Amino acid sequence: MALEEKREKRPPVTPMMIEEEAALRNGSRGLPPGPWAEPAGPRPRTTERHIAVHKRLVLGFAVSILALLAVTMIAVLLSVRFEECGAAADGPPRAGGNGSLSGAARQPPGAGQPPGRPEEEARGGEAAEDDEEEEEEEDEEEWQRRRELPPWARPRLPRHLRPLHYNLMLSAFMENFTFSGEVNVQLEVRNASRYIVLHAHRMHIEAVRVAEDKLAGGVRVARTFFYPQTQVFVVVLNRSLEVQKSYNLKIIYNALIENELLGFFRSSYVLHGERR
C-alpha cells in the first residue's frame, strides 16, 4: 500500500515535459523545436574528396585561360604576318629626292596615265628607279672600298668645283604660296670628277643640264638624287669634268614658299587691323 500511494503522488507525465526533456538532451536552450530553430546536430565537414574536386576545377579553369591566351597571340601574329606579306607584294611607296612621296605613290594605280598606255611603261619606270638605287649602292660601295666618305656624305661641299657666277630667276605665286626657279651656275673645274654636289632641300627638280663652254656640246647627266642627311643635291655625269675648263650648270626647280625660317619663306604683318 505504501508503494502504491507514492506512485499516486508523482505528477503525471505530459507531452510538454517529454519535448522539454528531448530539447535538453539535444543541447538547446529549452525552446521547443520550431521553424526558426537551428538543428543542434553536428555540421558536415568538407571531406578530402571534395577538396580534390575543387583543386581539379581550379586547375582546369587556369589551363583553359592559358590556352585562350595562346590562341589569341597566335592569331594576332598570323594577322600581322599576312599584312606584311600583302604590303611587300604591293611594294612600298618610293620617296622622291626631296623626301616627299613621288607622284606614282600619291596617286592610285592607273591615275595620271593617259588612256591606252600599256602597263609595261609604268613597270619600266619602276625598273629605272630600281637601277638608280642599285647604282647609288654601287657608288657607295666604291667609296667604301676607297675607305673614304662619298662627296655627298661629307659635312662640307667638295672643292673640286668653284662657282664663278650665278644667274638666278624666281617666279612667286602668292595664291598658293609656291615658286618656280631657274639657276645657271658657271663652274670652274679644279680636280676631275663626275659628281656635282650643291646644297638643296625641300625642292622638286624638274630638269638638270650640264654644258661646256658656249661653243662646246653638253655633258650627259646619268642620274640625280637627293641626300637628305646633308641636305645636298647630287648630279652624276657620264664622264668626268676636265680640269681647267668651265662648265655651265642649269637647274629648273619648284618648291613651296615656307611658313618658317627656311629657304624662300613668307612672313606677314598687321597694319591698321589688316594683315599684309
Backbone as CSV, one residue per row, in Angstrom:
resi,resn,N_x,N_y,N_z,CA_x,CA_y,CA_z,C_x,C_y,C_z
1,MET,0.829,-1.196,0.000,0.000,0.000,0.000,0.863,1.246,0.000
2,ALA,1.947,1.243,0.706,2.805,2.433,0.769,3.393,2.742,-0.581
3,LEU,3.785,1.700,-1.359,4.350,1.949,-2.681,3.303,2.477,-3.609
4,GLU,2.164,1.975,-3.535,1.105,2.444,-4.403,0.755,3.884,-4.078
5,GLU,0.794,4.306,-2.865,0.499,5.682,-2.513,1.559,6.632,-3.063
6,LYS,2.843,6.226,-3.008,3.893,7.079,-3.527,3.761,7.251,-5.030
7,ARG,3.380,6.172,-5.686,3.225,6.307,-7.136,2.079,7.227,-7.463
8,GLU,1.109,7.217,-6.709,-0.027,8.081,-6.986,0.323,9.541,-6.736
9,LYS,1.268,9.874,-5.854,1.626,11.254,-5.554,2.515,11.869,-6.634
10,ARG,3.247,11.082,-7.537,4.110,11.659,-8.583,3.245,12.359,-9.611
11,PRO,3.740,13.506,-10.105,2.920,14.248,-11.090,2.849,13.454,-12.389
12,PRO,1.796,13.635,-13.075,1.629,12.901,-14.361,2.589,13.458,-15.438
13,VAL,3.075,12.575,-16.333,3.978,12.950,-17.443,3.133,13.458,-18.601
14,THR,3.441,14.679,-19.011,2.686,15.307,-20.112,3.548,15.356,-21.377
15,PRO,2.959,15.536,-22.535,3.765,15.669,-23.788,4.705,16.854,-23.752
16,MET,4.347,17.937,-23.083,5.227,19.093,-22.992,6.488,18.752,-22.245
17,MET,6.374,17.943,-21.217,7.534,17.542,-20.447,8.452,16.661,-21.287
18,ILE,7.876,15.838,-22.107,8.703,14.970,-22.975,9.483,15.803,-23.996
19,GLU,8.841,16.811,-24.542,9.523,17.660,-25.521,10.642,18.466,-24.879
20,GLU,10.384,18.995,-23.617,11.428,19.747,-22.934,12.612,18.858,-22.607
21,GLU,12.357,17.645,-22.201,13.457,16.734,-21.888,14.252,16.399,-23.143
22,ALA,13.571,16.220,-24.251,14.295,15.930,-25.510,15.114,17.131,-25.948
23,ALA,14.588,18.348,-25.741,15.336,19.544,-26.118,16.582,19.703,-25.276
24,LEU,16.478,19.406,-23.989,17.650,19.490,-23.131,18.695,18.471,-23.528
25,ARG,18.289,17.308,-23.923,19.251,16.289,-24.369,19.942,16.696,-25.667
26,ASN,19.262,17.401,-26.525,19.855,17.828,-27.800,20.729,19.072,-27.659
27,GLY,20.808,19.692,-26.510,21.695,20.827,-26.288,21.060,22.165,-26.559
28,SER,19.772,22.267,-26.718,19.121,23.554,-26.973,18.849,24.244,-25.657
29,ARG,18.274,25.405,-25.756,18.021,26.233,-24.573,16.632,25.997,-23.998
30,GLY,16.091,24.911,-24.309,14.792,24.625,-23.753,13.653,25.081,-24.597
31,LEU,13.916,25.636,-25.775,12.840,26.076,-26.646,12.330,24.902,-27.436
32,PRO,11.078,24.840,-27.650,10.525,23.738,-28.439,10.969,23.871,-29.883
33,PRO,11.153,22.767,-30.583,11.571,22.849,-31.989,10.507,23.535,-32.809
34,GLY,10.943,24.437,-33.630,10.031,25.189,-34.488,10.674,25.481,-35.822
35,PRO,10.012,26.293,-36.624,10.587,26.594,-37.953,11.855,27.434,-37.890
36,TRP,12.073,28.230,-36.798,13.273,29.065,-36.670,14.378,28.393,-35.860
37,ALA,14.151,27.289,-35.323,15.157,26.615,-34.504,16.170,25.939,-35.396
38,GLU,17.473,26.138,-35.107,18.530,25.518,-35.873,18.739,24.100,-35.381
39,PRO,19.080,23.218,-36.263,19.341,21.850,-35.817,20.587,21.818,-34.954
40,ALA,20.504,21.109,-33.906,21.595,21.051,-32.933,22.601,19.977,-33.247
41,GLY,22.370,19.227,-34.313,23.275,18.145,-34.656,24.603,18.664,-35.194
42,PRO,25.636,17.862,-35.295,26.955,18.286,-35.802,26.892,18.613,-37.292
43,ARG,27.598,19.735,-37.724,27.607,20.142,-39.122,28.529,19.227,-39.935
44,PRO,28.166,19.009,-41.188,29.014,18.133,-42.006,30.320,18.847,-42.381
45,ARG,31.421,18.151,-42.363,32.733,18.685,-42.677,33.108,18.341,-44.134
46,THR,33.958,19.276,-44.739,34.412,19.046,-46.112,35.399,17.887,-46.112
47,THR,35.134,16.955,-46.937,35.992,15.768,-46.991,37.155,15.999,-47.945
48,GLU,38.136,15.121,-47.884,39.285,15.188,-48.783,38.870,15.019,-50.231
49,ARG,37.817,14.275,-50.458,37.342,14.081,-51.835,36.846,15.395,-52.426
50,HIS,36.113,16.169,-51.621,35.640,17.465,-52.106,36.799,18.411,-52.387
51,ILE,37.831,18.406,-51.554,38.995,19.258,-51.775,39.685,18.902,-53.084
52,ALA,39.821,17.626,-53.367,40.457,17.200,-54.621,39.646,17.650,-55.827
53,VAL,38.318,17.579,-55.719,37.465,18.024,-56.825,37.625,19.517,-57.058
54,HIS,37.675,20.285,-55.969,37.868,21.734,-56.102,39.195,22.055,-56.761
55,LYS,40.267,21.362,-56.388,41.574,21.598,-56.998,41.548,21.300,-58.484
56,ARG,40.882,20.223,-58.861,40.803,19.884,-60.286,40.045,20.959,-61.072
57,LEU,38.974,21.497,-60.472,38.216,22.539,-61.155,39.063,23.804,-61.353
58,VAL,39.791,24.217,-60.321,40.634,25.408,-60.434,41.741,25.201,-61.458
59,LEU,42.356,24.012,-61.447,43.419,23.720,-62.406,42.889,23.718,-63.846
60,GLY,41.708,23.148,-64.048,41.124,23.145,-65.386,40.797,24.550,-65.871
61,PHE,40.306,25.389,-64.973,39.997,26.778,-65.353,41.267,27.536,-65.743
62,ALA,42.350,27.352,-64.967,43.612,28.030,-65.288,44.171,27.558,-66.628
63,VAL,44.088,26.247,-66.888,44.587,25.719,-68.165,43.786,26.278,-69.332
64,SER,42.474,26.397,-69.188,41.654,26.946,-70.271,41.985,28.412,-70.538
65,ILE,42.267,29.197,-69.488,42.646,30.602,-69.678,43.970,30.705,-70.428
66,LEU,44.962,29.895,-70.047,46.256,29.921,-70.740,46.111,29.515,-72.200
67,ALA,45.289,28.507,-72.466,45.091,28.091,-73.854,44.435,29.201,-74.678
68,LEU,43.480,29.914,-74.079,42.831,31.017,-74.784,43.820,32.131,-75.097
69,LEU,44.694,32.467,-74.148,45.707,33.489,-74.395,46.670,33.069,-75.500
70,ALA,47.073,31.808,-75.495,47.994,31.339,-76.536,47.355,31.403,-77.918
71,VAL,46.092,31.008,-78.023,45.408,31.063,-79.318,45.272,32.504,-79.796
72,THR,44.965,33.427,-78.874,44.842,34.835,-79.251,46.162,35.394,-79.763
73,MET,47.276,35.090,-79.096,48.575,35.581,-79.537,48.949,35.024,-80.908
74,ILE,48.653,33.748,-81.139,48.963,33.155,-82.446,48.146,33.822,-83.540
75,ALA,46.862,34.112,-83.262,46.020,34.762,-84.262,46.528,36.161,-84.583
76,VAL,46.965,36.915,-83.557,47.492,38.260,-83.793,48.764,38.204,-84.624
77,LEU,49.670,37.287,-84.290,50.919,37.168,-85.053,50.657,36.788,-86.504
78,LEU,49.707,35.884,-86.728,49.388,35.492,-88.103,48.801,36.653,-88.891
79,SER,47.917,37.445,-88.260,47.335,38.585,-88.971,48.386,39.620,-89.332
80,VAL,49.331,39.892,-88.397,50.409,40.840,-88.701,51.285,40.321,-89.826
81,ARG,51.548,39.021,-89.812,52.383,38.441,-90.865,51.702,38.543,-92.224
82,PHE,50.377,38.291,-92.271,49.652,38.401,-93.532,49.686,39.839,-94.048
83,GLU,49.531,40.836,-93.142,49.576,42.234,-93.572,50.947,42.587,-94.141
84,GLU,52.029,42.115,-93.489,53.363,42.395,-94.011,53.569,41.767,-95.381
85,CYS,53.075,40.532,-95.564,53.217,39.881,-96.860,52.450,40.642,-97.937
86,GLY,51.238,41.129,-97.596,50.468,41.898,-98.568,51.137,43.205,-98.923
87,ALA,51.709,43.883,-97.907,52.404,45.143,-98.182,53.640,44.908,-99.036
88,ALA,54.353,43.796,-98.772,55.528,43.502,-99.585,55.149,43.165,-101.018
89,ALA,54.002,42.510,-101.189,53.565,42.180,-102.542,53.154,43.424,-103.309
90,ASP,52.518,44.381,-102.628,52.116,45.614,-103.309,53.296,46.513,-103.599
91,GLY,54.339,46.453,-102.764,55.515,47.301,-102.981,55.402,48.562,-102.170
92,PRO,56.443,48.950,-101.420,56.386,50.168,-100.606,56.429,51.399,-101.473
93,PRO,55.779,52.494,-101.035,55.852,53.744,-101.798,57.243,54.306,-101.760
94,ARG,57.719,54.722,-102.904,59.063,55.262,-103.002,59.057,56.747,-102.678
95,ALA,60.110,57.187,-102.018,60.240,58.605,-101.661,61.028,59.316,-102.736
96,GLY,60.604,60.539,-103.040,61.326,61.348,-104.012,62.608,61.877,-103.419
97,GLY,63.339,62.597,-104.225,64.638,63.082,-103.778,64.526,64.063,-102.636
98,ASN,63.434,64.830,-102.570,63.300,65.815,-101.507,62.588,65.257,-100.291
99,GLY,62.469,63.928,-100.203,61.866,63.326,-99.024,60.377,63.139,-99.137
100,SER,59.712,63.690,-100.162,58.272,63.536,-100.319,57.994,62.366,-101.233
101,LEU,56.777,61.861,-101.151,56.406,60.733,-101.976,56.326,61.151,-103.423
102,SER,56.722,60.231,-104.273,56.653,60.523,-105.699,55.211,60.539,-106.163
103,GLY,54.975,61.041,-107.382,53.612,61.145,-107.884,52.955,59.795,-108.009
104,ALA,53.713,58.758,-108.382,53.126,57.426,-108.503,52.682,56.893,-107.158
105,ALA,53.375,57.289,-106.070,52.981,56.818,-104.753,51.777,57.571,-104.226
106,ARG,51.629,58.856,-104.573,50.498,59.634,-104.081,49.211,59.302,-104.810
107,GLN,49.304,58.870,-106.069,48.119,58.627,-106.865,47.786,57.147,-106.868
108,PRO,46.514,56.811,-107.030,46.142,55.408,-107.113,46.677,54.797,-108.389
109,PRO,46.768,53.452,-108.451,47.278,52.810,-109.651,46.433,53.168,-110.861
110,GLY,47.093,53.534,-111.934,46.390,53.880,-113.162,46.090,55.347,-113.285
111,ALA,46.159,56.112,-112.149,45.849,57.540,-112.217,47.021,58.286,-112.814
112,GLY,46.727,59.319,-113.598,47.769,60.127,-114.186,48.328,59.588,-115.483
113,GLN,47.882,58.391,-115.897,48.346,57.827,-117.148,47.282,58.029,-118.210
114,PRO,47.666,58.432,-119.398,46.680,58.611,-120.453,46.060,57.286,-120.842
115,PRO,44.790,57.299,-121.329,44.148,56.047,-121.702,44.899,55.370,-122.830
116,GLY,44.966,54.058,-122.738,45.620,53.291,-123.773,47.095,53.080,-123.512
117,ARG,47.680,53.679,-122.439,49.101,53.489,-122.144,49.279,52.100,-121.547
118,PRO,50.146,51.304,-122.056,50.328,49.952,-121.517,50.989,50.001,-120.152
119,GLU,50.782,48.939,-119.396,51.353,48.863,-118.061,52.853,48.633,-118.111
120,GLU,53.375,48.215,-119.277,54.807,47.962,-119.363,55.613,49.228,-119.151
121,GLU,55.065,50.401,-119.557,55.799,51.646,-119.367,55.943,51.971,-117.891
122,ALA,54.854,51.785,-117.130,54.939,52.032,-115.690,55.947,51.083,-115.048
123,ARG,55.916,49.829,-115.489,56.888,48.889,-114.950,58.304,49.280,-115.337
124,GLY,58.446,49.831,-116.558,59.763,50.295,-116.968,60.270,51.418,-116.096
125,GLY,59.352,52.337,-115.691,59.763,53.408,-114.780,60.214,52.865,-113.443
126,GLU,59.485,51.867,-112.915,59.903,51.265,-111.654,61.255,50.579,-111.805
127,ALA,61.458,49.915,-112.956,62.752,49.264,-113.175,63.875,50.285,-113.226
128,ALA,63.599,51.473,-113.851,64.619,52.519,-113.906,64.973,53.016,-112.509
129,GLU,63.947,53.186,-111.637,64.221,53.619,-110.265,65.039,52.569,-109.526
130,ASP,64.712,51.294,-109.764,65.499,50.236,-109.125,66.948,50.278,-109.597
131,ASP,67.153,50.529,-110.903,68.518,50.620,-111.427,69.275,51.783,-110.788
132,GLU,68.583,52.918,-110.606,69.240,54.064,-109.980,69.653,53.748,-108.546
133,GLU,68.777,53.057,-107.817,69.127,52.687,-106.448,70.325,51.746,-106.427
134,GLU,70.341,50.814,-107.375,71.492,49.913,-107.435,72.778,50.680,-107.751
135,GLU,72.683,51.663,-108.636,73.866,52.459,-108.967,74.343,53.256,-107.759
136,GLU,73.393,53.801,-106.985,73.788,54.522,-105.774,74.510,53.595,-104.805
137,GLU,73.983,52.378,-104.654,74.632,51.426,-103.760,76.030,51.074,-104.271
138,GLU,76.158,50.912,-105.595,77.477,50.609,-106.150,78.452,51.757,-105.910
139,ASP,77.975,52.995,-106.062,78.855,54.143,-105.808,79.306,54.172,-104.353
140,GLU,78.367,53.933,-103.448,78.727,53.933,-102.033,79.724,52.815,-101.721
141,GLU,79.511,51.641,-102.331,80.454,50.541,-102.107,81.845,50.903,-102.642
142,GLU,81.862,51.616,-103.789,83.149,52.021,-104.341,83.878,52.946,-103.383
143,TRP,83.185,53.916,-102.796,83.827,54.822,-101.854,84.215,54.096,-100.575
144,GLN,83.430,53.090,-100.191,83.806,52.307,-99.013,85.092,51.528,-99.259
145,ARG,85.240,51.016,-100.494,86.489,50.319,-100.809,87.682,51.281,-100.750
146,ARG,87.428,52.532,-101.130,88.491,53.534,-101.024,88.716,53.987,-99.583
147,ARG,87.806,53.570,-98.708,87.849,53.994,-97.301,87.735,55.504,-97.183
148,GLU,86.859,56.053,-97.989,86.594,57.492,-97.957,85.082,57.713,-97.969
149,LEU,84.685,58.845,-97.406,83.272,59.226,-97.475,82.967,59.752,-98.880
150,PRO,81.826,59.405,-99.445,81.458,59.987,-100.745,81.280,61.494,-100.605
151,PRO,81.439,62.238,-101.670,81.379,63.712,-101.552,80.055,64.227,-101.028
152,TRP,78.965,63.523,-101.243,77.664,63.989,-100.761,77.434,63.674,-99.286
153,ALA,78.258,62.839,-98.676,78.094,62.495,-97.264,78.992,63.317,-96.359
154,ARG,79.827,64.179,-96.925,80.734,64.985,-96.123,80.026,66.244,-95.598
155,PRO,80.468,66.750,-94.449,79.779,67.924,-93.871,79.934,69.194,-94.696
156,ARG,80.985,69.299,-95.531,81.203,70.482,-96.359,81.223,70.072,-97.826
157,LEU,80.892,71.013,-98.696,80.877,70.720,-100.123,82.293,70.437,-100.620
158,PRO,82.424,69.555,-101.600,83.764,69.274,-102.146,84.337,70.490,-102.860
159,ARG,85.664,70.524,-102.965,86.355,71.684,-103.523,86.877,71.437,-104.940
160,HIS,86.410,70.372,-105.579,86.888,70.136,-106.940,86.218,71.071,-107.946
161,LEU,85.136,71.761,-107.542,84.468,72.744,-108.386,84.428,74.083,-107.667
162,ARG,84.549,75.155,-108.439,84.466,76.501,-107.861,83.466,77.315,-108.681
163,PRO,82.387,77.811,-108.036,81.416,78.622,-108.778,81.986,79.997,-109.098
164,LEU,81.814,80.411,-110.346,82.296,81.718,-110.780,81.186,82.760,-110.868
165,HIS,79.991,82.328,-111.244,78.906,83.294,-111.440,77.566,82.569,-111.323
166,TYR,76.592,83.285,-110.710,75.222,82.769,-110.576,74.264,83.675,-111.349
167,ASN,73.323,83.043,-112.031,72.241,83.780,-112.679,70.938,83.121,-112.241
168,LEU,70.194,83.823,-111.373,69.020,83.235,-110.724,67.768,83.988,-111.111
169,MET,66.715,83.228,-111.461,65.397,83.794,-111.769,64.346,83.058,-110.949
170,LEU,63.483,83.832,-110.271,62.429,83.264,-109.428,61.080,83.839,-109.829
171,SER,60.057,83.009,-109.771,58.669,83.432,-110.002,57.837,82.942,-108.826
172,ALA,57.278,83.903,-108.072,56.494,83.561,-106.884,55.005,83.596,-107.209
173,PHE,54.272,82.648,-106.660,52.827,82.552,-106.850,52.184,82.639,-105.472
174,MET,51.639,83.837,-105.176,51.132,84.102,-103.834,49.768,83.478,-103.584
175,GLU,49.070,83.044,-104.634,47.752,82.439,-104.403,47.856,81.076,-103.731
176,ASN,48.931,80.346,-104.001,49.106,79.051,-103.332,50.468,78.943,-102.646
177,PHE,51.198,80.072,-102.527,52.488,80.126,-101.840,53.455,79.077,-102.384
178,THR,53.672,79.088,-103.687,54.690,78.271,-104.329,55.551,79.173,-105.202
179,PHE,56.658,78.646,-105.663,57.511,79.412,-106.570,58.241,78.444,-107.486
180,SER,58.646,78.955,-108.635,59.485,78.211,-109.566,60.762,78.994,-109.780
181,GLY,61.842,78.261,-110.035,63.128,78.916,-110.174,63.968,78.281,-111.257
182,GLU,64.903,79.064,-111.760,65.885,78.585,-112.726,67.209,79.241,-112.394
183,VAL,68.237,78.417,-112.241,69.548,78.932,-111.891,70.568,78.414,-112.899
184,ASN,71.468,79.311,-113.305,72.588,78.962,-114.173,73.869,79.310,-113.428
185,VAL,74.702,78.304,-113.238,75.936,78.481,-112.466,77.118,78.180,-113.387
186,GLN,78.051,79.115,-113.458,79.284,78.883,-114.202,80.307,78.268,-113.250
187,LEU,80.807,77.087,-113.598,81.686,76.325,-112.733,83.077,76.233,-113.331
188,GLU,84.065,76.322,-112.466,85.454,76.089,-112.843,85.907,74.772,-112.218
189,VAL,86.507,73.887,-113.015,86.919,72.560,-112.559,88.354,72.627,-112.061
190,ARG,88.549,72.293,-110.798,89.883,72.246,-110.215,90.452,70.832,-110.243
191,ASN,89.601,69.865,-109.936,90.007,68.458,-109.962,88.956,67.682,-110.749
192,ALA,89.386,66.714,-111.531,88.466,65.937,-112.351,87.518,65.137,-111.464
193,SER,86.251,65.198,-111.803,85.230,64.454,-111.053,83.979,64.365,-111.903
194,ARG,83.199,63.318,-111.682,81.931,63.162,-112.393,80.730,63.463,-111.488
195,TYR,81.002,64.085,-110.319,79.941,64.429,-109.378,79.871,65.940,-109.210
196,ILE,78.661,66.485,-109.229,78.398,67.883,-108.885,77.501,67.869,-107.654
197,VAL,77.977,68.462,-106.578,77.247,68.447,-105.299,76.953,69.884,-104.910
198,LEU,75.698,70.185,-104.613,75.312,71.524,-104.157,74.179,71.403,-103.147
199,HIS,74.028,72.434,-102.342,73.012,72.400,-101.295,71.616,72.574,-101.890
200,ALA,70.685,71.776,-101.425,69.274,71.884,-101.824,68.449,71.107,-100.809
201,HIS,67.258,71.624,-100.525,66.412,70.985,-99.520,64.953,71.346,-99.792
202,ARG,64.085,70.362,-99.701,62.643,70.541,-99.890,62.325,71.166,-101.249
203,MET,62.938,70.652,-102.276,62.705,71.153,-103.633,62.354,69.996,-104.561
204,HIS,61.667,70.342,-105.632,61.377,69.382,-106.691,62.138,69.811,-107.936
205,ILE,63.071,68.971,-108.370,63.910,69.284,-109.517,63.198,68.816,-110.784
206,GLU,63.024,69.737,-111.716,62.372,69.399,-112.975,63.366,69.003,-114.058
207,ALA,64.483,69.688,-114.149,65.450,69.395,-115.207,66.837,69.836,-114.758
208,VAL,67.843,69.093,-115.234,69.246,69.415,-114.964,70.013,69.276,-116.277
209,ARG,70.790,70.294,-116.609,71.609,70.257,-117.821,73.018,70.762,-117.481
210,VAL,74.007,70.095,-118.074,75.405,70.499,-117.904,76.000,70.647,-119.290
211,ALA,76.621,71.791,-119.561,77.224,72.071,-120.869,78.602,72.669,-120.670
212,GLU,79.459,72.456,-121.682,80.786,73.064,-121.639,80.678,74.524,-122.062
213,ASP,81.790,75.076,-122.546,81.785,76.465,-122.991,80.694,76.681,-124.042
214,LYS,80.401,77.897,-124.318,79.265,78.234,-125.176,79.288,77.484,-126.509
215,LEU,80.471,77.234,-127.028,80.557,76.570,-128.328,80.640,75.049,-128.215
216,ALA,80.922,74.547,-127.031,81.079,73.102,-126.857,79.726,72.452,-126.605
217,GLY,79.720,71.137,-126.745,78.478,70.388,-126.539,78.202,70.132,-125.070
218,GLY,77.054,69.499,-124.799,76.652,69.218,-123.428,77.265,67.937,-122.901
219,VAL,77.201,67.797,-121.600,77.663,66.596,-120.911,76.421,65.858,-120.430
220,ARG,76.346,64.600,-120.772,75.136,63.841,-120.442,75.067,63.574,-118.940
221,VAL,73.876,63.793,-118.384,73.623,63.534,-116.966,73.133,62.103,-116.811
222,ALA,73.849,61.314,-116.047,73.461,59.915,-115.840,72.264,59.810,-114.899
223,ARG,72.314,60.500,-113.788,71.211,60.458,-112.820,71.422,61.569,-111.800
224,THR,70.397,61.831,-111.048,70.450,62.808,-109.963,69.752,62.225,-108.749
225,PHE,70.125,62.679,-107.570,69.454,62.228,-106.362,69.715,63.224,-105.236
226,PHE,68.794,63.210,-104.271,68.942,64.000,-103.050,69.580,63.140,-101.964
227,TYR,70.327,63.774,-101.107,70.889,63.116,-99.929,70.448,63.914,-98.698
228,PRO,69.305,63.534,-98.091,68.716,64.369,-97.025,69.606,64.517,-95.801
229,GLN,70.494,63.537,-95.539,71.317,63.616,-94.327,72.153,64.895,-94.288
230,THR,72.673,65.311,-95.440,73.474,66.540,-95.504,72.781,67.633,-96.305
231,GLN,71.535,67.403,-96.720,70.727,68.382,-97.447,71.434,68.861,-98.716
232,VAL,71.839,67.895,-99.535,72.503,68.227,-100.788,71.800,67.523,-101.943
233,PHE,72.048,68.063,-103.130,71.549,67.504,-104.378,72.762,67.109,-105.208
234,VAL,72.759,65.888,-105.731,73.922,65.329,-106.412,73.569,65.087,-107.873
235,VAL,74.438,65.569,-108.764,74.331,65.330,-110.199,75.470,64.396,-110.591
236,VAL,75.103,63.233,-111.119,76.097,62.247,-111.545,76.183,62.297,-113.066
237,LEU,77.393,62.504,-113.585,77.611,62.627,-115.027,78.138,61.320,-115.605
238,ASN,78.004,61.194,-116.925,78.516,60.003,-117.595,80.032,59.989,-117.677
239,ARG,80.637,61.155,-117.661,82.096,61.244,-117.717,82.568,62.340,-116.771
240,SER,83.841,62.308,-116.493,84.402,63.284,-115.568,84.589,64.631,-116.268
241,LEU,84.430,65.683,-115.493,84.688,67.028,-115.999,86.195,67.257,-116.081
242,GLU,86.630,67.910,-117.141,88.058,68.104,-117.370,88.577,69.297,-116.571
243,VAL,89.806,69.145,-116.137,90.431,70.181,-115.312,90.710,71.418,-116.163
244,GLN,90.630,72.581,-115.512,90.914,73.889,-116.116,89.945,74.224,-117.256
245,LYS,88.766,73.668,-117.163,87.705,74.039,-118.079,86.517,74.542,-117.275
246,SER,85.702,75.365,-117.907,84.497,75.884,-117.239,83.266,75.251,-117.875
247,TYR,82.265,75.013,-117.028,81.012,74.393,-117.462,79.856,75.220,-116.932
248,ASN,78.725,75.065,-117.590,77.502,75.753,-117.163,76.506,74.718,-116.645
249,LEU,76.078,74.915,-115.421,75.094,74.043,-114.789,73.751,74.764,-114.749
250,LYS,72.731,74.149,-115.325,71.394,74.743,-115.356,70.425,73.807,-114.636
251,ILE,69.677,74.378,-113.681,68.711,73.597,-112.902,67.377,74.340,-112.902
252,ILE,66.307,73.649,-113.247,64.939,74.173,-113.190,64.223,73.438,-112.065
253,TYR,63.603,74.183,-111.183,63.018,73.553,-109.996,61.793,74.338,-109.554
254,ASN,61.046,73.777,-108.589,59.935,74.463,-107.923,59.833,73.945,-106.501
255,ALA,59.166,74.751,-105.660,59.054,74.377,-104.248,57.996,75.243,-103.595
256,LEU,57.759,74.979,-102.319,56.819,75.757,-101.523,57.512,76.976,-100.934
257,ILE,56.756,78.061,-100.797,57.231,79.205,-100.015,56.922,78.873,-98.555
258,GLU,57.952,78.566,-97.807,57.767,78.007,-96.476,57.151,79.022,-95.508
259,ASN,56.537,78.479,-94.459,55.963,79.301,-93.400,56.883,79.318,-92.181
260,GLU,58.167,78.999,-92.387,59.155,79.032,-91.319,60.452,79.587,-91.893
261,LEU,61.384,79.860,-91.008,62.642,80.495,-91.438,63.527,79.465,-92.127
262,LEU,63.134,79.092,-93.344,63.875,78.101,-94.107,63.776,78.438,-95.583
263,GLY,64.926,78.689,-96.218,64.941,78.930,-97.652,64.138,80.168,-98.035
264,PHE,63.299,80.018,-99.056,62.416,81.098,-99.521,61.146,81.014,-98.676
265,PHE,61.031,81.867,-97.637,59.916,81.770,-96.695,59.077,83.041,-96.765
266,ARG,57.894,82.965,-96.199,56.965,84.098,-96.194,56.775,84.583,-94.759
267,SER,56.426,85.862,-94.653,56.138,86.465,-93.363,54.969,87.429,-93.544
268,SER,54.432,87.942,-92.462,53.277,88.852,-92.546,53.340,89.844,-91.394
269,TYR,52.583,90.924,-91.557,52.474,91.925,-90.515,51.077,92.513,-90.547
270,VAL,50.665,93.179,-89.484,49.337,93.758,-89.357,49.466,95.279,-89.379
271,LEU,48.714,95.928,-90.263,48.723,97.378,-90.379,47.273,97.872,-90.421
272,HIS,46.881,98.699,-89.413,45.513,99.212,-89.307,44.488,98.068,-89.284
273,GLY,44.844,97.049,-88.537,43.931,95.920,-88.402,43.865,94.997,-89.589
274,GLU,44.720,95.184,-90.575,44.720,94.354,-91.775,46.051,93.611,-91.866
275,ARG,45.966,92.318,-92.058,47.161,91.513,-92.200,47.676,91.602,-93.640
276,ARG,48.948,91.881,-93.755,49.558,92.019,-95.080,50.775,91.108,-95.172
